[in-house]
Amino acid sequence: MEDWGSEKSKPSMMPCLLSSAGESSLTRIAYSRKIGVSWLARDMYRLRPSKAMVGTRNRQWNDHLTMDSRDWNLPLIKEILPNYEEDILKIRPSATGGEDTWAWLPTVSGTYTSKSGYFETLNQRERGDAAQVPPPVTDFQWHSAIWALKCSPKIKMFLWKLAQEALPLGAKLVQKHIADNANCPHCGAEETSLHLFFHCPFADRLWKLAPLSTRLVAAEVTTIKSGITAYTKLTCLPPTGINLGPLAPWILWMIWTARNRLLFSKERTLASDALTMAIV
């Protein structure tokens, strides 16, 4: 059995560790002495530095924040870590100067236990590091998938309608002779619930940006119920998640409201803006 505190076990466990950016004065950009590995989450711990990063091993993350707004210094991130700009910008630094904290993603509390480390290693060996395809659902669990979620009653009712295929989408409106075409307002493809919420380029982009613990292939979701089941089980990365409810219901809601805004008000919403509104 592997020693969960040994050097051997650290690389395999790194996809489950994440530093929640506080004032970032205690966490180094490329190496953390506390756990002996890079700060960057998931596959980012295998740091591929740019030429500009040479000599910056001991730099801390607060060196990459602007002094006035305490937000990321985007030009500096582009210069030193261009390959990880998108991932870094998902992390929201503390505006009040809170301390950095480490979270263990496989547990709801964010606290590591040897038992969770053992089972997470087994899970990683089974699934590998590649993005996963949500499995089909043969017996949809209405209570756990919708009604027991930590979200507002409005969102639960929306998810229930979505799972029932009861939303007034293009394909259904044409079928009922209410609309003349079933085109998706984002891309022009046939607007079914499966397309709008998972297969549409807008939805796919939003799911890829979402700070979720596991990468799923939204374009390969086969049914609405399997998509709801798979995504609502995912842990949202800190500082937004861990102890809060799932982020997926709010992302689905923002996909719906962005669609309606584009269709009825001709206002296009960027995927990054929709994700921000889902998180906030």
C-alpha positions in Angstrom: 0.0 0.0 0.0 1.2 3.5 -0.8 2.1 5.9 2.0 -0.3 8.8 1.4 2.3 11.2 2.8 5.2 10.0 0.7 6.8 11.6 -2.3 5.5 8.7 -4.4 1.9 9.4 -3.8 2.0 13.2 -4.3 1.9 13.4 -8.1 -1.2 11.1 -8.3 -3.0 13.1 -5.6 -2.4 16.5 -7.1 -5.5 16.6 -9.3 -7.5 16.6 -6.1 -5.7 19.5 -4.3 -6.5 23.1 -4.9 -5.3 26.3 -3.3 -8.1 28.8 -2.8 -6.4 32.1 -3.5 -6.5 34.5 -0.6 -4.0 37.3 -0.4 -1.6 34.7 -2.0 1.4 35.8 0.0 2.1 32.3 1.3 1.8 30.2 -1.9 4.5 30.1 -4.5 3.7 30.1 -8.1 5.7 27.0 -9.2 6.4 25.1 -6.0 4.8 24.7 -2.5 7.2 23.5 0.2 4.2 22.5 2.3 3.3 19.6 0.0 6.3 19.5 -2.3 4.5 20.2 -5.5 3.3 23.0 -7.8 0.3 25.1 -6.7 -1.6 24.7 -9.9 -4.6 22.3 -9.9 -5.3 19.1 -11.8 -2.9 18.5 -14.8 -1.5 22.0 -14.2 0.8 20.7 -11.6 3.1 19.5 -14.4 4.1 23.0 -15.0 5.3 23.9 -18.4 6.9 27.4 -17.9 7.4 30.0 -20.6 10.8 31.5 -21.2 9.7 34.5 -19.2 9.2 32.3 -16.1 12.8 31.3 -15.9 14.1 32.6 -12.5 10.6 33.0 -11.0 10.5 29.7 -9.0 10.2 31.5 -5.7 7.7 34.1 -6.8 4.4 34.1 -4.9 0.9 34.6 -6.3 0.4 38.0 -4.8 3.2 39.1 -7.1 0.7 38.6 -9.9 -2.1 40.7 -8.4 -2.7 44.4 -9.1 -2.1 46.5 -6.1 -5.2 48.6 -6.4 -7.9 46.1 -7.3 -6.3 42.9 -5.9 -7.3 41.1 -9.1 -5.0 39.2 -11.5 -2.4 41.2 -13.4 -3.5 39.9 -16.8 -0.5 41.2 -18.8 1.9 39.5 -16.4 -0.1 36.3 -16.5 0.0 36.4 -20.3 3.8 36.9 -20.2 4.7 34.3 -17.6 2.0 31.6 -17.8 0.2 32.0 -21.2 -0.7 28.3 -21.3 -2.6 28.5 -18.0 -4.3 31.9 -18.4 -7.8 30.5 -18.7 -7.4 28.2 -15.6 -5.8 30.9 -13.5 -8.6 33.4 -14.2 -11.2 30.9 -12.9 -9.7 31.5 -9.4 -11.1 34.6 -7.7 -8.5 36.2 -5.3 -9.8 37.5 -2.0 -10.7 41.1 -2.1 -10.2 41.4 1.7 -6.8 39.9 1.9 -7.7 36.5 3.4 -5.1 33.8 3.8 -4.6 31.0 1.2 -6.2 27.7 2.1 -5.8 24.2 0.6 -8.9 22.1 -0.2 -9.2 18.3 -0.8 -11.8 18.0 -3.5 -13.0 14.4 -3.1 -14.6 15.3 0.3 -17.5 17.7 0.8 -15.7 19.4 3.7 -12.5 19.9 1.7 -10.6 18.0 4.5 -8.2 15.1 3.6 -8.5 11.7 5.1 -6.4 8.6 4.4 -9.6 6.7 3.5 -10.6 9.4 0.9 -7.0 9.4 -0.4 -7.1 5.6 -0.9 -10.4 5.5 -2.7 -9.5 8.5 -4.9 -6.4 6.8 -6.0 -8.4 3.7 -7.0 -10.9 5.9 -8.9 -8.1 7.7 -10.8 -6.6 4.4 -11.9 -10.0 3.3 -13.2 -10.9 6.4 -15.0 -7.5 7.9 -16.0 -6.9 11.6 -16.6 -9.0 12.0 -19.7 -12.3 13.8 -19.9 -15.2 11.5 -19.2 -18.4 10.9 -21.0 -21.5 11.0 -18.7 -23.1 7.5 -18.6 -26.7 7.0 -19.8 -29.3 7.0 -17.1 -31.9 4.2 -17.1 -33.5 4.9 -13.7 -33.6 8.7 -13.1 -33.6 9.6 -9.4 -35.9 12.6 -9.2 -35.3 13.2 -5.5 -31.5 13.2 -5.4 -31.1 14.7 -8.9 -33.5 17.6 -8.5 -35.6 18.0 -5.3 -32.8 17.4 -2.8 -30.3 19.8 -4.4 -29.1 22.8 -2.5 -30.6 25.5 -4.8 -33.7 27.7 -4.9 -37.2 26.3 -5.5 -37.2 28.3 -8.8 -34.2 26.4 -10.1 -35.6 23.0 -8.9 -38.8 23.7 -10.8 -36.8 24.7 -13.9 -34.8 21.4 -13.7 -38.0 19.4 -13.3 -39.4 21.0 -16.5 -36.1 20.4 -18.3 -36.0 16.7 -17.2 -39.6 16.4 -18.4 -38.8 17.9 -21.8 -41.4 20.5 -21.0 -39.5 23.7 -21.9 -40.8 25.6 -24.9 -37.8 25.0 -27.2 -37.7 25.3 -31.0 -38.2 21.6 -31.9 -41.2 21.2 -29.6 -42.8 24.5 -30.8 -42.6 23.4 -34.4 -44.0 20.0 -33.5 -47.0 21.8 -31.9 -47.3 24.2 -34.9 -46.6 27.2 -32.7 -43.3 28.2 -34.5 -42.2 28.1 -38.1 -38.6 27.0 -37.4 -36.7 25.2 -34.7 -33.3 26.9 -35.1 -31.1 27.5 -32.1 -30.6 31.2 -31.7 -26.9 30.7 -30.9 -25.8 28.5 -33.8 -28.8 27.7 -36.1 -28.9 24.0 -35.5 -32.2 22.3 -34.5 -33.0 23.5 -31.0 -33.7 20.5 -28.8 -33.1 20.5 -25.0 -30.1 18.2 -25.5 -28.6 20.6 -28.1 -29.3 23.8 -26.2 -28.0 22.7 -22.8 -25.1 20.4 -23.8 -24.3 20.2 -27.5 -24.5 23.8 -28.6 -21.1 25.5 -29.0 -22.2 28.2 -26.4 -23.1 25.5 -23.8 -20.0 23.5 -24.6 -17.8 26.6 -24.0 -19.6 27.4 -20.8 -19.2 23.8 -19.4 -15.5 23.9 -20.3 -15.0 27.2 -18.4 -16.9 26.0 -15.3 -14.6 25.4 -12.3 -15.7 21.8 -11.7 -13.6 19.0 -10.2 -14.0 16.6 -13.1 -14.0 17.3 -16.8 -17.0 15.8 -18.6 -17.6 15.9 -22.4 -20.8 17.9 -22.7 -21.0 17.3 -26.4 -21.3 13.5 -25.8 -24.2 13.7 -23.3 -26.8 11.4 -24.7 -29.9 12.4 -22.8 -31.0 15.3 -20.7 -31.5 13.2 -17.6 -28.0 11.7 -17.8 -26.6 15.2 -18.2 -28.5 16.5 -15.2 -27.4 13.5 -13.1 -23.8 13.7 -14.1 -23.2 17.4 -13.7 -25.1 18.0 -10.5 -22.9 15.4 -8.8 -19.7 17.3 -9.6 -17.8 19.3 -6.9 -17.4 23.0 -7.6 -13.8 24.2 -7.0 -13.1 26.8 -4.3 -13.6 29.6 -3.5 -17.1 29.1 -4.8 -17.6 25.4 -3.9 -16.8 22.6 -1.5 -19.4 23.4 1.2 -22.0 25.0 -1.1 -24.5 23.4 -3.4 -23.7 22.3 -7.0 -22.9 24.9 -9.6 -24.4 22.9 -12.5 -28.1 23.9 -11.9 -27.2 27.6 -12.1 -25.2 27.0 -15.3 -28.2 25.3 -16.8 -30.4 28.2 -15.7 -27.9 30.7 -17.3 -27.9 28.8 -20.5 -31.7 29.1 -20.6 -31.8 32.9 -19.7 -29.0 33.6 -22.2 -31.0 31.9 -24.9 -34.1 33.9 -24.0 -32.2 37.1 -23.9 -30.8 36.5 -27.4 -34.1 35.3 -28.8 -36.4 38.0 -27.5 -34.1 41.0 -26.8 -31.3 40.3 -29.4 -28.7 40.6 -26.7 -25.9 38.1 -26.9 -24.3 36.9 -23.7 -20.6 35.7 -23.6 -20.0 32.3 -22.1 -17.6 33.8 -19.6 -20.2 36.4 -18.5 -22.9 33.7 -18.1 -20.5 31.7 -15.9 -19.9 34.7 -13.7 -23.6 35.3 -13.3 -24.1 31.6 -12.4 -21.4 31.7 -9.8 -22.5 35.0 -8.3 
